[in-house]
Amino acid sequence: MAPILNDSVFPKDILIPLRHHMQNPAASSSRDLFLMKEMSKYDLPNEFKSEQIFLSDLLPGKEFLLSGRKFKKGVTRRTRVLCEEVGSGKKYLVSRLAKVKPI
């Protein structure tokens, strides 16, 4: 991919994390937090999506909505975050790349 990793093909803000990702690519681009964050800037606008942020950007202890359910962010474990559902007290591992709506 080296021949096409230049600013005439990709925007500069994506080019840096993409070059870094291609040095040791994972099975999926969604495993790379920084690349996914930069690529999400180019998602099509949507009224609901504009209120969403990545779970990794939320501070621990803060509450958020995910799929209509209310959670509290806990500790981060490698690629996932241990979150507690506020209503039931059950704990779930949620991808840190999940788009959530902060409360």
N, CA, C and O atoms as a Tinker XYZ file with bonds, in Angstrom:
   412  protein
     1  N      0.815000   -1.202000    0.000000    73     2
     2  CA     0.000000    0.000000    0.000000    64     1     3
     3  C      0.853000    1.257000    0.000000    63     2     4     5
     4  O      0.320000    2.354000   -0.172000    81     3
     5  N      2.142000    1.134000    0.185000    73     3     6
     6  CA     3.015000    2.306000    0.270000    64     5     7
     7  C      2.845000    3.276000   -0.901000    63     6     8     9
     8  O      2.849000    4.485000   -0.668000    81     7
     9  N      2.694000    2.811000   -2.153000    73     7    10
    10  CA     2.556000    3.768000   -3.251000    64     9    11
    11  C      1.308000    4.658000   -3.174000    63    10    12    13
    12  O      1.315000    5.777000   -3.687000    81    11
    13  N      0.243000    4.169000   -2.539000    73    11    14
    14  CA    -0.964000    5.007000   -2.486000    64    13    15
    15  C     -1.135000    5.727000   -1.153000    63    14    16    17
    16  O     -2.094000    6.480000   -0.982000    81    15
    17  N     -0.234000    5.514000   -0.215000    73    15    18
    18  CA    -0.318000    6.206000    1.069000    64    17    19
    19  C      0.305000    7.591000    0.956000    63    18    20    21
    20  O      1.379000    7.860000    1.494000    81    19
    21  N     -0.398000    8.458000    0.244000    73    19    22
    22  CA     0.065000    9.837000    0.099000    64    21    23
    23  C     -1.135000   10.773000    0.155000    63    22    24    25
    24  O     -2.281000   10.331000    0.073000    81    23
    25  N     -0.866000   12.061000    0.293000    73    23    26
    26  CA    -1.952000   13.032000    0.479000    64    25    27
    27  C     -2.748000   13.339000   -0.787000    63    26    28    29
    28  O     -3.733000   14.074000   -0.720000    81    27
    29  N     -2.355000   12.804000   -1.927000    73    27    30
    30  CA    -3.184000   12.980000   -3.122000    64    29    31
    31  C     -4.303000   11.942000   -3.162000    63    30    32    33
    32  O     -5.257000   12.087000   -3.926000    81    31
    33  N     -4.189000   10.891000   -2.339000    73    31    34
    34  CA    -5.209000    9.845000   -2.285000    64    33    35
    35  C     -6.048000    9.962000   -1.015000    63    34    36    37
    36  O     -7.272000    9.844000   -1.070000    81    35
    37  N     -5.404000   10.191000    0.122000    73    35    38
    38  CA    -6.087000   10.247000    1.413000    64    37    39
    39  C     -5.932000   11.629000    2.034000    63    38    40    41
    40  O     -4.904000   12.280000    1.849000    81    39
    41  N     -6.949000   12.085000    2.772000    73    39    42
    42  CA    -6.801000   13.334000    3.523000    64    41    43
    43  C     -5.689000   13.183000    4.562000    63    42    44    45
    44  O     -5.453000   12.088000    5.074000    81    43
    45  N     -5.011000   14.283000    4.869000    73    43    46
    46  CA    -3.867000   14.234000    5.790000    64    45    47
    47  C     -4.233000   13.712000    7.167000    63    46    48    49
    48  O     -3.432000   13.015000    7.790000    81    47
    49  N     -5.434000   14.035000    7.661000    73    47    50
    50  CA    -5.794000   13.579000    8.999000    64    49    51
    51  C     -5.996000   12.063000    9.074000    63    50    52    53
    52  O     -5.871000   11.482000   10.153000    81    51
    53  N     -6.302000   11.425000    7.967000    73    51    54
    54  CA    -6.426000    9.967000    7.932000    64    53    55
    55  C     -5.093000    9.322000    7.577000    63    54    56    57
    56  O     -4.821000    8.194000    7.990000    81    55
    57  N     -4.283000   10.007000    6.838000    73    55    58
    58  CA    -3.031000    9.448000    6.328000    64    57    59
    59  C     -2.078000    9.007000    7.448000    63    58    60    61
    60  O     -1.489000    7.930000    7.359000    81    59
    61  N     -1.923000    9.802000    8.475000    73    59    62
    62  CA    -0.989000    9.470000    9.558000    64    61    63
    63  C     -1.416000    8.200000   10.296000    63    62    64    65
    64  O     -0.604000    7.283000   10.424000    81    63
    65  N     -2.681000    8.107000   10.797000    73    63    66
    66  CA    -3.058000    6.855000   11.466000    64    65    67
    67  C     -3.107000    5.663000   10.511000    63    66    68    69
    68  O     -2.890000    4.528000   10.936000    81    67
    69  N     -3.387000    5.899000    9.238000    73    67    70
    70  CA    -3.419000    4.807000    8.265000    64    69    71
    71  C     -2.021000    4.257000    8.010000    63    70    72    73
    72  O     -1.839000    3.044000    7.912000    81    71
    73  N     -1.043000    5.134000    7.903000    73    71    74
    74  CA     0.345000    4.683000    7.744000    64    73    75
    75  C      0.784000    3.864000    8.956000    63    74    76    77
    76  O      1.426000    2.822000    8.817000    81    75
    77  N      0.431000    4.346000   10.133000    73    75    78
    78  CA     0.784000    3.641000   11.362000    64    77    79
    79  C      0.103000    2.272000   11.398000    63    78    80    81
    80  O      0.722000    1.278000   11.777000    81    79
    81  N     -1.153000    2.224000   11.009000    73    79    82
    82  CA    -1.913000    0.974000   10.997000    64    81    83
    83  C     -1.306000   -0.027000   10.011000    63    82    84    85
    84  O     -1.252000   -1.222000   10.301000    81    83
    85  N     -0.858000    0.439000    8.873000    73    83    86
    86  CA    -0.344000   -0.450000    7.840000    64    85    87
    87  C      1.040000   -1.012000    8.170000    63    86    88    89
    88  O      1.483000   -1.954000    7.513000    81    87
    89  N      1.723000   -0.470000    9.153000    73    87    90
    90  CA     3.007000   -1.024000    9.572000    64    89    91
    91  C      2.822000   -2.403000   10.202000    63    90    92    93
    92  O      3.678000   -3.276000   10.058000    81    91
    93  N      1.715000   -2.594000   10.893000    73    91    94
    94  CA     1.402000   -3.882000   11.513000    64    93    95
    95  C     -0.120000   -4.024000   11.536000    63    94    96    97
    96  O     -0.727000   -3.896000   12.598000    81    95
    97  N     -0.747000   -4.286000   10.388000    73    95    98
    98  CA    -2.209000   -4.285000   10.320000    64    97    99
    99  C     -2.843000   -5.438000   11.091000    63    98   100   101
   100  O     -2.324000   -6.553000   11.114000    81    99
   101  N     -3.958000   -5.146000   11.709000    73    99   102
   102  CA    -4.753000   -6.176000   12.378000    64   101   103
   103  C     -5.697000   -6.785000   11.347000    63   102   104   105
   104  O     -5.706000   -6.371000   10.188000    81   103
   105  N     -6.477000   -7.752000   11.761000    73   103   106
   106  CA    -7.407000   -8.412000   10.848000    64   105   107
   107  C     -8.501000   -7.452000   10.384000    63   106   108   109
   108  O     -9.118000   -7.667000    9.340000    81   107
   109  N     -8.739000   -6.401000   11.153000    73   107   110
   110  CA    -9.797000   -5.453000   10.824000    64   109   111
   111  C     -9.344000   -4.039000   11.189000    63   110   112   113
   112  O     -8.636000   -3.842000   12.177000    81   111
   113  N     -9.755000   -3.067000   10.390000    73   111   114
   114  CA    -9.395000   -1.680000   10.700000    64   113   115
   115  C    -10.110000   -1.195000   11.959000    63   114   116   117
   116  O     -9.671000   -0.230000   12.586000    81   115
   117  N    -11.210000   -1.856000   12.336000    73   115   118
   118  CA   -11.948000   -1.426000   13.529000    64   117   119
   119  C    -11.210000   -1.774000   14.817000    63   118   120   121
   120  O    -11.647000   -1.359000   15.891000    81   119
   121  N    -10.127000   -2.507000   14.751000    73   119   122
   122  CA    -9.316000   -2.809000   15.923000    64   121   123
   123  C     -8.394000   -1.639000   16.268000    63   122   124   125
   124  O     -7.814000   -1.607000   17.353000    81   123
   125  N     -8.259000   -0.694000   15.365000    73   123   126
   126  CA    -7.364000    0.444000   15.560000    64   125   127
   127  C     -8.189000    1.665000   15.970000    63   126   128   129
   128  O     -8.845000    2.294000   15.139000    81   127
   129  N     -8.143000    1.989000   17.260000    73   127   130
   130  CA    -8.952000    3.073000   17.817000    64   129   131
   131  C     -8.690000    4.408000   17.126000    63   130   132   133
   132  O     -9.635000    5.108000   16.762000    81   131
   133  N     -7.417000    4.770000   16.940000    73   131   134
   134  CA    -7.090000    6.079000   16.372000    64   133   135
   135  C     -7.514000    6.186000   14.912000    63   134   136   137
   136  O     -7.988000    7.237000   14.483000    81   135
   137  N     -7.349000    5.115000   14.149000    73   135   138
   138  CA    -7.780000    5.118000   12.756000    64   137   139
   139  C     -9.298000    5.238000   12.662000    63   138   140   141
   140  O     -9.806000    5.991000   11.831000    81   139
   141  N    -10.023000    4.513000   13.496000    73   139   142
   142  CA   -11.490000    4.579000   13.467000    64   141   143
   143  C    -11.995000    5.967000   13.854000    63   142   144   145
   144  O    -12.966000    6.460000   13.279000    81   143
   145  N    -11.335000    6.598000   14.829000    73   143   146
   146  CA   -11.765000    7.947000   15.217000    64   145   147
   147  C    -11.585000    8.932000   14.071000    63   146   148   149
   148  O    -12.464000    9.758000   13.824000    81   147
   149  N    -10.470000    8.857000   13.375000    73   147   150
   150  CA   -10.233000    9.765000   12.252000    64   149   151
   151  C    -11.184000    9.471000   11.097000    63   150   152   153
   152  O    -11.691000   10.393000   10.459000    81   151
   153  N    -11.426000    8.199000   10.830000    73   151   154
   154  CA   -12.327000    7.835000    9.732000    64   153   155
   155  C    -13.770000    8.228000   10.034000    63   154   156   157
   156  O    -14.532000    8.531000    9.115000    81   155
   157  N    -14.156000    8.228000   11.313000    73   155   158
   158  CA   -15.537000    8.569000   11.666000    64   157   159
   159  C    -15.867000   10.035000   11.370000    63   158   160   161
   160  O    -17.039000   10.396000   11.272000    81   159
   161  N    -14.848000   10.874000   11.228000    73   159   162
   162  CA   -15.083000   12.279000   10.881000    64   161   163
   163  C    -15.716000   12.413000    9.500000    63   162   164   165
   164  O    -16.315000   13.438000    9.176000    81   163
   165  N    -15.576000   11.373000    8.698000    73   163   166
   166  CA   -16.090000   11.403000    7.334000    64   165   167
   167  C    -17.392000   10.626000    7.180000    63   166   168   169
   168  O    -17.853000   10.419000    6.057000    81   167
   169  N    -17.993000   10.194000    8.287000    73   167   170
   170  CA   -19.298000    9.537000    8.233000    64   169   171
   171  C    -20.349000   10.538000    7.777000    63   170   172   173
   172  O    -20.215000   11.742000    7.995000    81   171
   173  N    -21.391000   10.025000    7.145000    73   171   174
   174  CA   -22.474000   10.900000    6.713000    64   173   175
   175  C    -23.177000   11.488000    7.930000    63   174   176   177
   176  O    -23.376000   10.796000    8.928000    81   175
   177  N    -23.558000   12.771000    7.851000    73   175   178
   178  CA   -24.208000   13.401000    9.007000    64   177   179
   179  C    -25.580000   12.791000    9.275000    63   178   180   181
   180  O    -26.315000   12.425000    8.357000    81   179
   181  N    -25.896000   12.695000   10.555000    73   179   182
   182  CA   -27.172000   12.170000   10.992000    64   181   183
   183  C    -27.503000   12.905000   12.281000    63   182   184   185
   184  O    -26.622000   13.114000   13.115000    81   183
   185  N    -28.749000   13.297000   12.456000    73   183   186
   186  CA   -29.137000   14.101000   13.618000    64   185   187
   187  C    -28.788000   13.393000   14.929000    63   186   188   189
   188  O    -28.253000   14.027000   15.838000    81   187
   189  N    -29.077000   12.101000   15.046000    73   187   190
   190  CA   -28.801000   11.365000   16.281000    64   189   191
   191  C    -27.311000   11.130000   16.457000    63   190   192   193
   192  O    -26.801000   11.200000   17.575000    81   191
   193  N    -26.606000   10.852000   15.368000    73   191   194
   194  CA   -25.176000   10.554000   15.460000    64   193   195
   195  C    -24.361000   11.760000   15.906000    63   194   196   197
   196  O    -23.279000   11.601000   16.470000    81   195
   197  N    -24.870000   12.967000   15.659000    73   195   198
   198  CA   -24.113000   14.153000   16.056000    64   197   199
   199  C    -24.010000   14.272000   17.576000    63   198   200   201
   200  O    -23.112000   14.941000   18.087000    81   199
   201  N    -24.930000   13.622000   18.301000    73   199   202
   202  CA   -24.913000   13.657000   19.758000    64   201   203
   203  C    -24.051000   12.540000   20.336000    63   202   204   205
   204  O    -23.822000   12.502000   21.545000    81   203
   205  N    -23.573000   11.636000   19.496000    73   203   206
   206  CA   -22.836000   10.475000   19.976000    64   205   207
   207  C    -21.331000   10.727000   20.022000    63   206   208   209
   208  O    -20.781000   11.519000   19.257000    81   207
   209  N    -20.690000   10.018000   20.952000    73   207   210
   210  CA   -19.234000   10.042000   21.056000    64   209   211
   211  C    -18.753000    8.600000   21.233000    63   210   212   213
   212  O    -19.551000    7.704000   21.508000    81   211
   213  N    -17.456000    8.385000   21.075000    73   211   214
   214  CA   -16.903000    7.064000   21.337000    64   213   215
   215  C    -16.877000    6.825000   22.837000    63   214   216   217
   216  O    -16.616000    7.745000   23.612000    81   215
   217  N    -17.144000    5.602000   23.243000    73   215   218
   218  CA   -17.112000    5.252000   24.661000    64   217   219
   219  C    -15.739000    5.559000   25.258000    63   218   220   221
   220  O    -15.644000    5.930000   26.427000    81   219
   221  N    -14.686000    5.410000   24.475000    73   219   222
   222  CA   -13.330000    5.675000   24.973000    64   221   223
   223  C    -13.125000    7.144000   25.340000    63   222   224   225
   224  O    -12.225000    7.457000   26.118000    81   223
   225  N    -13.938000    8.049000   24.797000    73   223   226
   226  CA   -13.812000    9.477000   25.082000    64   225   227
   227  C    -14.575000    9.908000   26.342000    63   226   228   229
   228  O    -14.438000   11.041000   26.802000    81   227
   229  N    -15.373000    8.999000   26.887000    73   227   230
   230  CA   -16.173000    9.291000   28.072000    64   229   231
   231  C    -15.351000    8.997000   29.326000    63   230   232   233
   232  O    -14.613000    8.012000   29.363000    81   231
   233  N    -15.466000    9.823000   30.334000    73   231   234
   234  CA   -14.733000    9.619000   31.587000    64   233   235
   235  C    -15.339000    8.477000   32.396000    63   234   236   237
   236  O    -16.553000    8.276000   32.354000    81   235
   237  N    -14.520000    7.722000   33.132000    73   235   238
   238  CA   -15.050000    6.651000   33.985000    64   237   239
   239  C    -16.043000    7.206000   35.006000    63   238   240   241
   240  O    -15.852000    8.293000   35.551000    81   239
   241  N    -17.102000    6.441000   35.253000    73   239   242
   242  CA   -18.134000    6.864000   36.199000    64   241   243
   243  C    -19.267000    7.633000   35.560000    63   242   244   245
   244  O    -20.309000    7.820000   36.186000    81   243
   245  N    -19.094000    8.084000   34.331000    73   243   246
   246  CA   -20.138000    8.842000   33.636000    64   245   247
   247  C    -21.190000    7.892000   33.067000    63   246   248   249
   248  O    -20.887000    6.751000   32.716000    81   247
   249  N    -22.416000    8.372000   32.983000    73   247   250
   250  CA   -23.506000    7.568000   32.447000    64   249   251
   251  C    -23.734000    7.886000   30.978000    63   250   252   253
   252  O    -23.465000    8.993000   30.512000    81   251
   253  N    -24.241000    6.882000   30.258000    73   251   254
   254  CA   -24.484000    7.028000   28.823000    64   253   255
   255  C    -25.606000    6.098000   28.392000    63   254   256   257
   256  O    -25.965000    5.156000   29.099000    81   255
   257  N    -26.151000    6.385000   27.214000    73   255   258
   258  CA   -27.174000    5.534000   26.611000    64   257   259
   259  C    -26.563000    4.748000   25.471000    63   258   260   261
   260  O    -25.811000    5.286000   24.658000    81   259
   261  N    -26.897000    3.463000   25.423000    73   259   262
   262  CA   -26.473000    2.586000   24.348000    64   261   263
   263  C    -27.644000    1.668000   24.037000    63   262   264   265
   264  O    -28.089000    0.910000   24.900000    81   263
   265  N    -28.138000    1.730000   22.829000    73   263   266
   266  CA   -29.289000    0.921000   22.401000    64   265   267
   267  C    -30.488000    1.117000   23.322000    63   266   268   269
   268  O    -31.200000    0.163000   23.634000    81   267
   269  N    -30.707000    2.351000   23.754000    73   267   270
   270  CA   -31.862000    2.674000   24.582000    64   269   271
   271  C    -31.730000    2.264000   26.041000    63   270   272   273
   272  O    -32.677000    2.423000   26.810000    81   271
   273  N    -30.581000    1.742000   26.436000    73   271   274
   274  CA   -30.348000    1.327000   27.822000    64   273   275
   275  C    -29.316000    2.241000   28.460000    63   274   276   277
   276  O    -28.411000    2.741000   27.791000    81   275
   277  N    -29.463000    2.453000   29.766000    73   275   278
   278  CA   -28.596000    3.374000   30.505000    64   277   279
   279  C    -27.488000    2.586000   31.194000    63   278   280   281
   280  O    -27.746000    1.606000   31.892000    81   279
   281  N    -26.242000    3.035000   30.985000    73   279   282
   282  CA   -25.075000    2.383000   31.547000    64   281   283
   283  C    -24.189000    3.396000   32.259000    63   282   284   285
   284  O    -24.295000    4.603000   32.042000    81   283
   285  N    -23.303000    2.871000   33.124000    73   283   286
   286  CA   -22.273000    3.676000   33.756000    64   285   287
   287  C    -20.933000    3.088000   33.344000    63   286   288   289
   288  O    -20.717000    1.880000   33.447000    81   287
   289  N    -20.030000    3.953000   32.874000    73   287   290
   290  CA   -18.721000    3.491000   32.418000    64   289   291
   291  C    -17.846000    3.105000   33.593000    63   290   292   293
   292  O    -17.769000    3.806000   34.602000    81   291
   293  N    -17.180000    1.952000   33.428000    73   291   294
   294  CA   -16.255000    1.475000   34.456000    64   293   295
   295  C    -14.829000    1.498000   33.943000    63   294   296   297
   296  O    -14.426000    2.424000   33.239000    81   295
   297  N    -14.072000    0.479000   34.298000    73   295   298
   298  CA   -12.653000    0.412000   33.934000    64   297   299
   299  C    -12.472000   -0.133000   32.521000    63   298   300   301
   300  O    -13.273000   -0.934000   32.038000    81   299
   301  N    -11.404000    0.318000   31.873000    73   299   302
   302  CA   -11.081000   -0.147000   30.526000    64   301   303
   303  C    -10.160000   -1.351000   30.623000    63   302   304   305
   304  O     -9.172000   -1.351000   31.358000    81   303
   305  N    -10.514000   -2.372000   29.861000    73   303   306
   306  CA    -9.696000   -3.582000   29.747000    64   305   307
   307  C     -9.292000   -3.707000   28.287000    63   306   308   309
   308  O    -10.137000   -3.980000   27.434000    81   307
   309  N     -8.050000   -3.519000   27.995000    73   307   310
   310  CA    -7.490000   -3.599000   26.645000    64   309   311
   311  C     -8.390000   -2.967000   25.574000    63   310   312   313
   312  O     -8.236000   -1.782000   25.276000    81   311
   313  N     -9.333000   -3.735000   24.985000    73   311   314
   314  CA   -10.148000   -3.204000   23.887000    64   313   315
   315  C    -11.595000   -2.982000   24.290000    63   314   316   317
   316  O    -12.378000   -2.451000   23.502000    81   315
   317  N    -11.960000   -3.371000   25.482000    73   315   318
   318  CA   -13.353000   -3.244000   25.928000    64   317   319
   319  C    -13.413000   -2.542000   27.284000    63   318   320   321
   320  O    -12.422000   -2.457000   28.010000    81   319
   321  N    -14.602000   -2.046000   27.596000    73   319   322
   322  CA   -14.820000   -1.313000   28.841000    64   321   323
   323  C    -15.879000   -2.056000   29.651000    63   322   324   325
   324  O    -16.927000   -2.424000   29.120000    81   323
   325  N    -15.607000   -2.274000   30.922000    73   323   326
   326  CA   -16.574000   -2.902000   31.805000    64   325   327
   327  C    -17.596000   -1.844000   32.205000    63   326   328   329
   328  O    -17.257000   -0.865000   32.871000    81   327
   329  N    -18.843000   -2.045000   31.798000    73   327   330
   330  CA   -19.901000   -1.071000   32.058000    64   329   331
   331  C    -21.012000   -1.739000   32.860000    63   330   332   333
   332  O    -21.281000   -2.929000   32.702000    81   331
   333  N    -21.646000   -0.958000   33.716000    73   331   334
   334  CA   -22.744000   -1.473000   34.535000    64   333   335
   335  C    -24.053000   -0.871000   34.051000    63   334   336   337
   336  O    -24.174000    0.346000   33.908000    81   335
   337  N    -25.040000   -1.740000   33.798000    73   335   338
   338  CA   -26.368000   -1.250000   33.430000    64   337   339
   339  C    -26.997000   -0.667000   34.694000    63   338   340   341
   340  O    -27.061000   -1.331000   35.728000    81   339
   341  N    -27.457000    0.573000   34.601000    73   339   342
   342  CA   -27.939000    1.290000   35.780000    64   341   343
   343  C    -29.184000    0.631000   36.363000    63   342   344   345
   344  O    -29.284000    0.516000   37.584000    81   343
   345  N    -30.123000    0.200000   35.552000    73   343   346
   346  CA   -31.374000   -0.376000   36.058000    64   345   347
   347  C    -31.222000   -1.717000   36.731000    63   346   348   349
   348  O    -31.840000   -1.958000   37.768000    81   347
   349  N    -30.420000   -2.593000   36.172000    73   347   350
   350  CA   -30.322000   -3.967000   36.682000    64   349   351
   351  C    -29.076000   -4.242000   37.506000    63   350   352   353
   352  O    -29.058000   -5.196000   38.284000    81   351
   353  N    -28.027000   -3.431000   37.357000    73   351   354
   354  CA   -26.770000   -3.670000   38.047000    64   353   355
   355  C    -25.892000   -4.704000   37.365000    63   354   356   357
   356  O    -24.805000   -5.009000   37.856000    81   355
   357  N    -26.347000   -5.252000   36.233000    73   355   358
   358  CA   -25.554000   -6.227000   35.491000    64   357   359
   359  C    -24.382000   -5.540000   34.824000    63   358   360   361
   360  O    -24.465000   -4.375000   34.437000    81   359
   361  N    -23.275000   -6.283000   34.693000    73   359   362
   362  CA   -22.075000   -5.722000   34.082000    64   361   363
   363  C    -21.870000   -6.333000   32.702000    63   362   364   365
   364  O    -22.092000   -7.524000   32.485000    81   363
   365  N    -21.438000   -5.476000   31.776000    73   363   366
   366  CA   -21.215000   -5.888000   30.399000    64   365   367
   367  C    -19.881000   -5.340000   29.911000    63   366   368   369
   368  O    -19.449000   -4.267000   30.332000    81   367
   369  N    -19.235000   -6.080000   29.024000    73   367   370
   370  CA   -18.044000   -5.578000   28.349000    64   369   371
   371  C    -18.490000   -4.955000   27.038000    63   370   372   373
   372  O    -19.117000   -5.615000   26.210000    81   371
   373  N    -18.167000   -3.688000   26.853000    73   371   374
   374  CA   -18.587000   -2.945000   25.670000    64   373   375
   375  C    -17.337000   -2.458000   24.953000    63   374   376   377
   376  O    -16.392000   -1.996000   25.592000    81   375
   377  N    -17.329000   -2.558000   23.636000    73   375   378
   378  CA   -16.194000   -2.082000   22.853000    64   377   379
   379  C    -15.961000   -0.602000   23.112000    63   378   380   381
   380  O    -16.907000    0.182000   23.181000    81   379
   381  N    -14.712000   -0.230000   23.254000    73   379   382
   382  CA   -14.412000    1.199000   23.469000    64   381   383
   383  C    -14.675000    2.010000   22.213000    63   382   384   385
   384  O    -14.665000    3.240000   22.264000    81   383
   385  N    -14.911000    1.346000   21.082000    73   383   386
   386  CA   -15.258000    2.040000   19.843000    64   385   387
   387  C    -16.760000    2.226000   19.671000    63   386   388   389
   388  O    -17.206000    2.789000   18.671000    81   387
   389  N    -17.548000    1.755000   20.645000    73   387   390
   390  CA   -19.002000    1.903000   20.566000    64   389   391
   391  C    -19.354000    3.387000   20.609000    63   390   392   393
   392  O    -18.778000    4.157000   21.378000    81   391
   393  N    -20.307000    3.768000   19.770000    73   391   394
   394  CA   -20.799000    5.151000   19.792000    64   393   395
   395  C    -21.938000    5.223000   20.797000    63   394   396   397
   396  O    -22.923000    4.492000   20.684000    81   395
   397  N    -21.803000    6.104000   21.776000    73   395   398
   398  CA   -22.781000    6.229000   22.860000    64   397   399
   399  C    -23.246000    7.673000   22.965000    63   398   400   401
   400  O    -22.603000    8.601000   22.475000    81   399
   401  N    -24.393000    7.825000   23.626000    73   399   402
   402  CA   -24.929000    9.182000   23.872000    64   401   403
   403  C    -24.737000    9.494000   25.352000    63   402   404   405
   404  O    -25.385000    8.880000   26.200000    81   403
   405  N    -23.845000   10.452000   25.676000    73   403   406
   406  CA   -23.628000   10.793000   27.087000    64   405   407
   407  C    -24.878000   11.415000   27.711000    63   406   408   409
   408  O    -25.672000   12.069000   27.034000    81   407
   409  N    -25.029000   11.196000   29.009000    73   407   410
   410  CA   -26.180000   11.770000   29.744000    64   409   411
   411  C    -25.666000   12.868000   30.642000    63   410   412
   412  O    -26.446000   13.497000   31.357000    81   411
